[in-house]
Every structure is written in structure tokens, then in C-alpha cells.
Amino acid sequence: MEDYVVEMLHITKEFPGIRANDDITLQLRRGEIHALLGENGAGKSTLMSVLFGLYQPDSGEIKKDGETVRIDDPNDANALGIGMVHQHFKLVHNFTVLQNIVLGVESTRHGLLKMDQARKRVLALSEQYGLRVEPDALISDITVGMQQRVEILKMLYRDNDILIFDEPTAVLTPQEIDMLMEIMRGLAKEGKSILFITHKLNEIMAVADRCTVLQRGRCIGTVDVKDTTREELSRMMVGRPVELELKKNEAHPGETALEVRGLSMWNRNRRKKLLDNINFHVRKGEIVCLAGIDGNGQSELIYALAGLRPIDEGTILLSGQDITRASVRKRNDSGLAHIPEDRHKDGLVLDYTLEENLVLKRYHTPAFQKHGFLDFRAIRENAERLIDAYDVRSGQGAATTVRSMSGGNQQKAIIAREVDTGSEVLLAVQPTRGLDVGAIENIQRELLNLRDQGRAILLVSLELEEVMSLPDRILVIYEGQIVAELDPKTVTSQELGLYMAGSKREEVVG
């Protein structure tokens, strides 16, 4: 008899207009790393939310160590030793890192918090697992990658035996991903059981023992990873062969569309330069990638270009027009589109419908209003066109509240909106983050089509494979400075890594 630590038997879960989980059975062995693979909206996160007590199944049974259990909420899950790192972080933004990690399991003495003891344990865990954090930093002030580390430390702090990782590598650098893989292997050797949701086939092949594949809410099958291939997994996931190697035409760059001259930005107390004399340009008909380890100024630079943060020095030119002090709307109307790093904070209004989010950048234009009133028919037709073109899946179509959609489908909605503006310059920050292999193939092909149509694209990516294959030029940023301009056709990943780590640099002319 198999030693299953968790069994989810015939789980069904429905939402308005959609059956997210349809009679799914998943069995987790003790001490194994079990991957859960599927397209965006296939039901992976819903299934794990059922296990963690965030949702109640409409039918089915959950067993822990062979005994049927009822998990009404995450407190029940934690009591059973089940922890979860969520795809969309469950953090209190005006709390510190330390406060977020201990929230709900605080140690007290005579009614007072014992934070010194908690601090020592958090620092020990961060040192042990290589998850460097600043305990006293506010969540609102740290990068997305650092927030991911806090989520992982929250779970480790609670000594959970069953660990659910929901897209844990989506915002990590290649080095951090390798480190996380090692952490997961070590945890499994200690006897912990891991459920690992990911879209990245390489990660499954590298770390998982078995893989269960979901497709449109149903279980396609469970395979031993050692007996399968990336191609077979991708075919099971999307129901068709997927082109895993990116093919592209030679670029033919034209005139400069975006130019940055001497751009500098200080932190709030002006003690440190976040960006230091940045100079570069992006031409029509090319993709330029800004590569670097997370936290080296990429976010600040994109915020500056998009108009979300003021700069202290320098000039930003869009097709020769000075937009340095222009508003966000002025930049958008002048031909700048932005796929943001944080889709919830900067990309979507979560409580608006899908059709409202898809028209956010253009509702004020004549195409979507008549005599000062919104043209709801035009807004609905626009949404239905984009939903169909980009395969955005949701329970109630254009009327779906965006908050209820899967992360990957939220990302596809943003990409659809920004690409459809027809802007000459596209700031694409991790555009394929959280997308399945089929959607990544489509988005990368779309970016190349835009390039071939004469658009200028500034790409920010933490995916080493994407950095090496998609752009025509690579700019490496380290500690707020551009330290190298590289040709992806000639540079090696090892050499790129040296530049990203600050071990190597060259003189760069913008």
C-alpha cells in the first residue's frame, strides 16, 4: 500500500460560469516533490486553495495520513501541517518583514509580543536557506522578489510538513531559482512533502519526482518525471505540440523611438542613488532587454519611464518629444505602453470587470464615448475581441470581475490591452511571468511580430532563457548603472551572469 501523506479524491469545485475542478484525484507521497502542471486557468491554484482551506469543495474527500479530514480555513490547514506560498502574496504592506512572517503565530509574554526571539529565528532561517531579508523593512518598500522570500520564510517559520509552492519562482532570478530548487530537495530529504505548481518545464524536469497534469479543470494524468520529456508534458498540458525553441527573423532597426540621457534618481532620504547616469536608446524594429538581478534598479527605471516616479536628473525622449515631466496619460497618448511588473498594484483594478480593465487606457477617446458618456456597447465589443484574440479565460466572459481570474489570465488581459493600444514603444516587464508554455509561445511570437512591424520594445526579464533568446540587444544593469551592452548571439550565459553579478563591466555608450 502506498504511503500517501495527502489524498485529494474526486474533488469538484464550481464558480459562477465555470467548473474549476472537475472530479480531480491527486495523491502526494511522503517525502516527494510532486509537480502540478497545467495551462492558465486549468484549476491548479483552485485545487491547492481547496487543500489549504481557502475554498470548500462541492464534492470529494481529503485524507491526511489515511484519515478523512475537513479543512474549513487556513488555520485548520496549518494545524494539519499544511503550509502554502501563494502566487499572489498574502502580505500586509504597512507591516514589516518580521511582523508578516510571525503574523498569526506570535509569541507573547504577559500579553506583550516577544519579537526578539522571533527575530533570531527568522534570521537563522534566512541564513540557513539563503533567503536574505531585512526584518525591519516595510513590505511596501521591498521588491517583488524580496516579497517572495518573505512568503517562503512564513511557511518555514511554521514548521509545516506539507508545503504548497504556487508558482514560487515566477519572480526569482536564475540564481535564486537554483537556490530554491536546492532548498526544495533538502526539505524533501528531511521528509517534508512538496506540491509544486509551476509552468516551467525545466524546473519540473530538474526537481520533481512525479507530475500531475490538469487541462481545463480535469486531470489528464500523473507521470513519473524520470520517464517523460518536456515535449510530452507540454503536449499533455495544452493538447497540442508546442514549439519550445524560439525562432525569429533578423531585426532591421530604424530610427530611435525611446532615448534616455543622464537619468539619475535618489532614494527618499537622498543618501543613495537608485539610478546613476543612465544612458541608452531603443530603436523602432528592435527588442532591447534590460537584464539584471532583481533589485538593481530595473523597477525604478521602468517607473521613471512610465511616469510613476519622478526623476532627479536627466531627460526622457519619446520619438524625439521630451516627456520627462509628462503625466502618465500624456505618455500613454504620446505612444508609450507599459506591461507592469506587479499586475495587481500597477496593472489592474481588481474589483473592475474584465471589459472595464481592457479599456482603462482608452476610455476617454472618441472610440469609447459619445457626447461625454461611455459607449458600453463599444467597450463590450472591444473586450470580446481581445478575449478571443489572446485566449483570456474567465467564468463570465467580459463581465467577470478581474479579482476572480487566475494570475495567468490576468497577465494575458494586461498584455492584450497594452499591445492593442498600437503604441510605438512598449515597456514589457516580465511579460511571460506566470504564463504556461503555450501562452509564453504566443506572447513571445506576438512581441517578435510587433518588432517586425516597427515597434520599439524595452523588455525587462529575469528569465535567463528569455534574456538569451528574445532580444536583439542586452543592457545589463547593476546597482543602478548600465554596466554592459551585449549581443545575445555572441555572449554566453556564464559571461552574462558575471556582468549581472557585478564581477565584470564595460564602458557603455547610450
C-alpha positions as CSV (number, residue, x, y, z in Angstrom):
1,M,0.0,0.0,0.0
2,E,1.3,3.5,-1.0
3,D,2.4,5.8,1.8
4,Y,0.3,8.9,0.9
5,V,0.5,11.8,3.3
6,V,-2.3,13.6,1.5
7,E,-5.0,12.4,-0.8
8,M,-7.5,14.6,-2.6
9,L,-10.1,12.2,-4.0
10,H,-12.7,13.2,-6.7
11,I,-12.5,16.9,-5.9
12,T,-15.1,19.1,-7.7
13,K,-15.3,22.9,-7.3
14,E,-17.5,25.3,-9.3
15,F,-17.7,29.0,-9.6
16,P,-20.3,31.1,-11.5
17,G,-20.0,30.0,-15.1
18,I,-17.0,27.7,-14.7
19,R,-16.2,24.3,-13.2
20,A,-12.6,25.0,-12.0
21,N,-12.0,21.4,-10.7
22,D,-13.9,18.5,-12.3
23,D,-13.5,15.2,-10.4
24,I,-9.8,15.6,-9.7
25,T,-7.8,13.0,-7.8
26,L,-4.3,13.9,-6.5
27,Q,-2.2,11.7,-4.2
28,L,1.0,13.1,-2.5
29,R,3.6,10.6,-1.3
30,R,5.6,11.2,1.9
31,G,8.9,12.9,1.1
32,E,8.3,13.5,-2.6
33,I,8.2,16.7,-4.7
34,H,5.0,16.5,-6.8
35,A,4.6,19.0,-9.6
36,L,1.2,20.2,-10.7
37,L,1.2,21.4,-14.3
38,G,-1.5,23.0,-16.4
39,E,-2.4,26.0,-18.6
40,N,-3.5,29.3,-17.1
41,G,-7.0,28.7,-15.6
42,A,-6.6,24.9,-15.7
43,G,-7.6,24.8,-12.0
44,K,-4.2,24.3,-10.3
45,S,-4.4,27.2,-7.8
46,T,-8.1,26.4,-7.1
47,L,-7.2,22.8,-6.2
48,M,-4.4,23.9,-3.9
49,S,-6.7,26.5,-2.3
50,V,-9.1,23.7,-1.5
51,L,-6.3,21.8,0.2
52,F,-5.3,25.0,2.2
53,G,-8.9,25.7,3.3
54,L,-9.4,28.8,1.2
55,Y,-12.2,27.1,-0.7
56,Q,-14.6,24.3,0.2
57,P,-15.1,21.6,-2.4
58,D,-18.6,21.0,-3.8
59,S,-17.8,17.3,-3.6
60,G,-14.9,15.0,-2.9
61,E,-12.8,13.9,0.0
62,I,-9.4,14.9,1.5
63,K,-7.4,12.5,3.5
64,K,-4.3,13.2,5.7
65,D,-2.2,10.1,6.6
66,G,-5.1,7.9,5.5
67,E,-7.8,9.7,7.7
68,T,-10.5,11.8,6.3
69,V,-10.2,15.5,7.4
70,R,-12.2,18.6,7.0
71,I,-10.3,21.8,6.3
72,D,-12.5,24.8,6.8
73,D,-9.9,27.5,6.8
74,P,-6.1,28.0,6.6
75,N,-5.9,27.7,10.4
76,D,-7.1,24.1,10.1
77,A,-4.6,23.5,7.3
78,N,-1.7,24.8,9.5
79,A,-2.9,22.6,12.3
80,L,-2.6,19.7,10.0
81,G,0.9,20.8,9.0
82,I,0.0,22.2,5.6
83,G,1.6,25.5,4.5
84,M,1.3,27.5,1.3
85,V,3.3,30.0,-0.6
86,H,0.7,31.9,-2.7
87,Q,1.2,33.1,-6.2
88,H,-0.3,36.4,-5.2
89,F,1.4,37.3,-2.0
90,K,-0.7,37.4,1.2
91,L,1.2,40.2,2.9
92,V,0.3,43.3,4.9
93,H,2.0,46.1,3.1
94,N,2.3,48.5,6.0
95,F,3.8,45.8,8.3
96,T,7.5,44.9,8.4
97,V,9.0,41.8,7.1
98,L,9.3,40.3,10.6
99,Q,5.7,41.2,11.5
100,N,4.4,39.5,8.4
101,I,6.4,36.3,9.0
102,V,5.1,35.9,12.6
103,L,1.6,37.1,11.9
104,G,-0.9,34.6,13.4
105,V,1.7,32.6,15.3
106,E,3.1,35.4,17.5
107,S,4.9,34.5,20.8
108,T,3.7,36.6,23.8
109,R,4.6,37.0,27.4
110,H,2.3,38.7,29.8
111,G,0.3,40.0,26.8
112,L,3.4,41.5,25.1
113,L,4.9,40.4,21.9
114,K,8.3,38.6,22.2
115,M,9.8,39.8,18.9
116,D,13.5,39.4,19.8
117,Q,13.1,35.6,19.9
118,A,11.2,35.7,16.6
119,R,13.8,37.9,15.0
120,K,16.6,35.5,15.9
121,R,14.7,32.6,14.4
122,V,13.8,34.4,11.2
123,L,17.4,35.5,10.8
124,A,18.6,31.9,11.4
125,L,16.1,30.5,8.8
126,S,17.1,33.2,6.3
127,E,20.7,32.3,6.7
128,Q,20.1,28.5,6.6
129,Y,18.1,28.7,3.4
130,G,19.8,31.6,1.7
131,L,16.7,33.8,1.8
132,R,18.2,37.1,2.7
133,V,15.7,39.6,4.1
134,E,15.7,42.8,6.1
135,P,13.4,42.1,9.1
136,D,12.6,45.8,9.8
137,A,11.9,46.8,6.1
138,L,8.2,47.6,5.3
139,I,6.7,45.2,2.7
140,S,5.6,48.3,0.7
141,D,9.3,49.3,0.3
142,I,10.8,46.0,-0.9
143,T,10.9,44.4,-4.3
144,V,8.5,41.7,-5.6
145,G,11.4,39.2,-5.4
146,M,12.0,40.1,-1.8
147,Q,8.3,39.7,-1.0
148,Q,8.5,36.2,-2.4
149,R,11.3,35.3,0.1
150,V,9.1,36.6,2.9
151,E,6.3,34.3,1.8
152,I,8.6,31.3,1.8
153,L,10.0,32.2,5.2
154,K,6.4,32.5,6.6
155,M,5.9,28.8,5.7
156,L,9.3,27.6,7.0
157,Y,8.7,29.6,10.3
158,R,5.6,27.5,10.9
159,D,7.4,24.1,10.6
160,N,4.9,22.8,8.1
161,D,5.4,19.2,6.8
162,I,3.3,19.6,3.6
163,L,4.5,22.5,1.6
164,I,2.5,24.0,-1.3
165,F,4.5,26.2,-3.6
166,D,2.2,28.1,-6.0
167,E,4.4,29.5,-8.8
168,P,7.2,30.2,-6.3
169,T,9.9,31.0,-9.0
170,A,7.8,33.4,-11.0
171,V,9.7,36.5,-9.7
172,L,13.0,34.9,-8.8
173,T,16.3,35.3,-10.6
174,P,18.0,32.3,-12.2
175,Q,20.4,32.1,-9.2
176,E,17.5,32.4,-6.7
177,I,15.6,29.6,-8.6
178,D,18.6,27.3,-8.4
179,M,18.9,28.0,-4.7
180,L,15.1,27.3,-4.2
181,M,15.5,24.0,-6.1
182,E,18.2,23.1,-3.6
183,I,16.0,24.1,-0.7
184,M,13.2,22.0,-2.0
185,R,15.4,19.0,-2.4
186,G,16.7,19.4,1.1
187,L,13.2,19.8,2.5
188,A,12.1,16.6,0.8
189,K,15.2,14.7,2.2
190,E,14.1,15.8,5.6
191,G,10.8,14.0,5.0
192,K,8.7,17.0,4.0
193,S,6.2,16.6,1.1
194,I,6.0,19.3,-1.5
195,L,3.3,20.2,-4.0
196,F,4.9,22.4,-6.6
197,I,2.7,24.4,-9.1
198,T,4.7,25.7,-12.0
199,H,4.5,26.4,-15.7
200,K,8.3,25.9,-16.2
201,L,9.0,22.5,-17.7
202,N,12.8,22.8,-17.0
203,E,12.0,23.1,-13.2
204,I,9.8,20.1,-13.3
205,M,12.4,18.0,-15.0
206,A,15.1,19.3,-12.6
207,V,13.4,18.8,-9.2
208,A,10.1,16.9,-9.3
209,D,9.6,13.2,-8.7
210,R,6.1,13.0,-10.2
211,C,3.9,15.4,-12.2
212,T,0.1,15.6,-12.4
213,V,-1.2,17.4,-15.4
214,L,-4.5,19.4,-15.4
215,Q,-6.3,20.6,-18.5
216,R,-9.5,22.8,-18.3
217,G,-10.3,21.6,-14.8
218,R,-9.8,17.9,-15.4
219,C,-6.9,15.6,-14.6
220,I,-5.1,14.3,-17.7
221,G,-2.8,12.0,-15.8
222,T,0.1,11.6,-13.4
223,V,3.6,10.6,-14.7
224,D,7.0,9.8,-13.3
225,V,9.2,12.7,-14.3
226,K,12.2,10.4,-15.0
227,D,10.1,8.6,-17.6
228,T,8.9,11.6,-19.6
229,T,10.1,14.6,-21.6
230,R,9.5,18.3,-21.8
231,E,7.7,17.8,-25.1
232,E,5.4,15.2,-23.8
233,L,4.5,17.3,-20.7
234,S,3.8,20.3,-22.9
235,R,1.6,18.2,-25.2
236,M,-0.4,16.9,-22.2
237,M,-0.8,20.4,-20.9
238,V,-2.1,22.3,-23.9
239,G,-3.4,19.3,-26.0
240,R,-1.1,20.1,-29.0
241,P,2.6,20.1,-29.9
242,V,4.4,23.3,-28.6
243,E,7.4,24.9,-30.2
244,L,9.9,25.0,-27.3
245,E,12.7,26.7,-29.3
246,L,12.2,30.3,-30.2
247,K,12.6,31.2,-33.9
248,K,12.9,34.8,-35.1
249,N,13.8,36.8,-38.1
250,E,16.8,39.2,-38.4
251,A,16.0,42.6,-36.9
252,H,16.0,45.7,-39.0
253,P,16.1,48.6,-36.6
254,G,15.0,52.0,-37.7
255,E,15.1,55.5,-36.1
256,T,15.3,55.9,-32.3
257,A,11.9,55.7,-30.6
258,L,13.0,55.9,-26.9
259,E,16.1,57.7,-25.6
260,V,17.3,58.2,-22.1
261,R,20.0,60.8,-21.3
262,G,21.8,61.1,-17.9
263,L,18.9,59.8,-15.9
264,S,19.5,59.6,-12.1
265,M,17.2,59.0,-9.1
266,W,17.9,59.2,-5.4
267,N,16.1,57.3,-2.6
268,R,13.7,59.1,-0.3
269,N,16.3,60.4,2.1
270,R,18.8,61.2,-0.7
271,R,21.5,59.1,0.8
272,K,21.8,56.7,-2.1
273,K,21.5,56.8,-5.9
274,L,18.9,54.2,-7.1
275,L,19.8,55.1,-10.7
276,D,23.1,56.7,-11.7
277,N,23.6,58.4,-15.0
278,I,21.6,56.0,-17.2
279,N,22.0,56.4,-20.9
280,F,20.5,54.2,-23.6
281,H,18.2,54.2,-26.6
282,V,15.7,51.8,-28.2
283,R,15.1,51.9,-31.9
284,K,12.0,51.0,-33.9
285,G,12.1,47.4,-35.0
286,E,14.2,46.0,-32.2
287,I,13.8,44.4,-28.8
288,V,16.3,45.6,-26.1
289,C,16.4,43.6,-22.9
290,L,17.3,45.2,-19.5
291,A,18.9,42.3,-17.7
292,G,20.0,42.1,-14.0
293,I,19.5,40.5,-10.7
294,D,16.3,41.7,-9.1
295,G,16.7,44.9,-7.0
296,N,19.4,46.6,-9.1
297,G,17.3,49.5,-10.4
298,Q,15.1,47.9,-13.1
299,S,11.9,48.7,-11.3
300,E,12.9,52.3,-10.6
301,L,13.9,52.8,-14.2
302,I,10.7,51.5,-15.6
303,Y,8.7,53.5,-13.1
304,A,10.6,56.6,-14.2
305,L,9.9,55.9,-17.9
306,A,6.2,55.2,-17.3
307,G,5.8,58.4,-15.2
308,L,5.1,56.5,-12.0
309,R,8.1,58.1,-10.2
310,P,9.8,61.4,-10.7
311,I,13.4,61.6,-11.6
312,D,16.1,63.9,-10.1
313,E,18.2,64.4,-13.2
314,G,18.2,63.6,-16.9
315,T,15.9,63.6,-19.9
316,I,13.5,61.0,-21.4
317,L,12.6,61.4,-25.1
318,L,9.8,59.6,-26.9
319,S,10.1,59.8,-30.7
320,G,12.1,63.0,-30.1
321,Q,9.5,64.5,-27.8
322,D,10.6,65.4,-24.2
323,I,8.3,63.6,-21.8
324,T,10.5,63.9,-18.7
325,R,7.8,65.8,-16.8
326,A,4.8,64.5,-18.7
327,S,1.8,62.8,-16.9
328,V,1.1,59.1,-17.2
329,R,-1.8,59.8,-19.6
330,K,0.2,62.2,-21.7
331,R,2.9,59.5,-22.1
332,N,0.3,56.9,-23.0
333,D,-1.4,59.2,-25.5
334,S,2.1,60.0,-27.0
335,G,2.8,56.4,-27.8
336,L,4.1,54.6,-24.6
337,A,2.6,51.3,-23.4
338,H,3.5,49.5,-20.2
339,I,3.2,45.9,-19.1
340,P,4.0,46.4,-15.4
341,E,6.0,44.2,-13.0
342,D,3.2,44.0,-10.4
343,R,-0.1,43.3,-12.2
344,H,-2.2,43.8,-9.1
345,K,-0.5,47.1,-7.9
346,D,0.0,48.8,-11.3
347,G,-1.8,46.8,-14.0
348,L,-5.3,46.2,-13.0
349,V,-8.3,47.5,-10.9
350,L,-9.1,44.2,-9.4
351,D,-12.7,45.0,-8.5
352,Y,-13.5,46.2,-12.0
353,T,-14.8,43.9,-14.7
354,L,-12.6,42.5,-17.4
355,E,-14.1,44.7,-20.0
356,E,-13.5,47.8,-17.8
357,N,-9.9,46.8,-17.3
358,L,-9.4,46.3,-21.0
359,V,-10.4,49.8,-21.8
360,L,-8.6,51.6,-18.9
361,K,-6.1,53.3,-21.2
362,R,-8.6,54.4,-23.9
363,Y,-12.0,55.0,-22.3
364,H,-11.6,58.8,-22.7
365,T,-11.0,58.5,-26.5
366,P,-13.8,59.1,-29.1
367,A,-13.9,55.3,-29.9
368,F,-15.4,54.6,-26.4
369,Q,-17.6,57.5,-25.6
370,K,-20.4,59.6,-27.1
371,H,-21.1,63.2,-26.0
372,G,-19.1,62.6,-22.8
373,F,-20.8,59.3,-21.9
374,L,-19.2,55.9,-22.1
375,D,-20.3,53.7,-25.0
376,F,-20.8,50.4,-23.2
377,R,-21.5,48.5,-26.5
378,A,-18.1,49.6,-27.9
379,I,-16.4,48.7,-24.6
380,R,-18.1,45.2,-24.6
381,E,-17.1,44.6,-28.3
382,N,-13.5,45.7,-27.6
383,A,-13.3,43.2,-24.7
384,E,-14.8,40.3,-26.6
385,R,-12.4,40.9,-29.5
386,L,-9.3,40.9,-27.1
387,I,-10.6,38.0,-25.1
388,D,-10.8,35.9,-28.2
389,A,-7.5,37.1,-29.7
390,Y,-5.5,36.4,-26.5
391,D,-7.4,33.4,-25.2
392,V,-8.2,35.2,-21.9
393,R,-10.3,32.7,-19.9
394,S,-12.8,33.7,-17.3
395,G,-16.0,32.4,-15.8
396,Q,-18.4,35.2,-17.1
397,G,-16.5,36.5,-20.1
398,A,-16.2,40.3,-20.4
399,A,-18.4,40.8,-17.2
400,T,-16.0,38.8,-15.0
401,T,-14.6,40.6,-12.0
402,V,-10.8,40.5,-12.6
403,R,-10.0,39.6,-9.0
404,S,-11.7,36.2,-9.5
405,M,-9.5,35.3,-12.6
406,S,-6.3,33.2,-12.5
407,G,-3.0,35.1,-12.4
408,G,-2.0,33.9,-15.8
409,N,-5.3,35.1,-17.4
410,Q,-4.9,38.5,-15.6
411,Q,-1.5,38.8,-17.2
412,K,-2.9,38.0,-20.6
413,A,-5.5,40.7,-20.2
414,I,-2.9,43.3,-19.5
415,I,-0.8,42.2,-22.5
416,A,-3.9,42.4,-24.7
417,R,-4.7,45.9,-23.5
418,E,-1.2,47.3,-23.9
419,V,-0.4,45.7,-27.2
420,D,-3.7,46.8,-28.7
421,T,-3.0,50.5,-28.0
422,G,-0.8,50.5,-31.1
423,S,1.9,52.4,-29.1
424,E,5.3,52.9,-30.8
425,V,7.2,52.0,-27.6
426,L,6.3,49.1,-25.3
427,L,7.8,48.7,-21.8
428,A,7.4,44.9,-21.2
429,V,8.3,44.0,-17.7
430,Q,8.3,40.2,-17.2
431,P,5.5,39.8,-19.8
432,T,5.6,36.0,-19.6
433,R,5.7,35.8,-15.8
434,G,3.2,33.2,-14.5
435,L,2.2,32.0,-18.0
436,D,2.1,28.4,-19.3
437,V,4.3,27.2,-22.0
438,G,1.6,27.6,-24.7
439,A,0.9,31.2,-23.7
440,I,4.6,32.0,-23.5
441,E,5.0,30.8,-27.0
442,N,2.1,33.0,-28.2
443,I,3.3,36.1,-26.3
444,Q,6.9,35.8,-27.4
445,R,5.7,35.4,-31.0
446,E,3.5,38.5,-30.6
447,L,6.4,40.6,-29.3
448,L,8.5,39.5,-32.3
449,N,5.6,40.4,-34.6
450,L,5.4,43.8,-33.0
451,R,9.2,44.2,-33.5
452,D,8.9,43.2,-37.2
453,Q,6.0,45.8,-37.6
454,G,8.5,48.5,-36.5
455,R,7.6,48.8,-32.8
456,A,10.3,49.5,-30.2
457,I,10.3,47.2,-27.2
458,L,12.2,47.6,-23.9
459,L,12.0,44.2,-22.2
460,V,12.8,43.5,-18.6
461,S,13.1,39.8,-17.8
462,L,14.5,37.7,-15.0
463,E,14.2,34.5,-17.2
464,L,17.7,33.7,-18.4
465,E,16.4,31.6,-21.3
466,E,14.2,34.6,-22.4
467,V,17.0,37.1,-22.0
468,M,19.3,35.0,-24.2
469,S,16.7,34.2,-26.9
470,L,14.2,37.0,-27.4
471,P,16.1,40.4,-27.6
472,D,18.3,41.9,-30.2
473,R,20.5,43.7,-27.7
474,I,21.0,43.2,-23.9
475,L,21.7,46.0,-21.5
476,V,23.0,44.8,-18.1
477,I,22.1,46.9,-15.0
478,Y,24.0,46.5,-11.8
479,E,23.5,48.7,-8.7
480,G,21.6,51.4,-10.7
481,Q,24.1,51.6,-13.6
482,I,24.2,50.2,-17.1
483,V,27.4,48.2,-17.0
484,A,27.4,46.4,-20.3
485,E,25.7,46.3,-23.8
486,L,25.8,42.7,-25.1
487,D,24.9,40.8,-28.3
488,P,22.8,37.8,-27.4
489,K,24.1,35.9,-30.4
490,T,27.7,36.0,-29.1
491,V,27.5,36.3,-25.3
492,T,27.4,33.2,-23.1
493,S,25.0,32.8,-20.2
494,Q,28.1,32.4,-17.9
495,E,29.5,35.7,-19.1
496,L,26.1,37.4,-18.8
497,G,26.0,36.1,-15.2
498,L,29.3,37.8,-14.4
499,Y,28.0,41.2,-15.6
500,M,24.8,40.8,-13.7
501,A,26.7,39.9,-10.5
502,G,29.0,43.0,-10.9
503,S,32.1,40.9,-11.4
504,K,32.6,42.3,-14.9
505,R,31.7,45.6,-16.6
506,E,32.5,47.7,-19.7
507,E,32.1,51.2,-20.9
508,V,28.7,51.7,-22.4
509,V,27.7,54.4,-24.8
510,G,23.9,55.2,-24.8
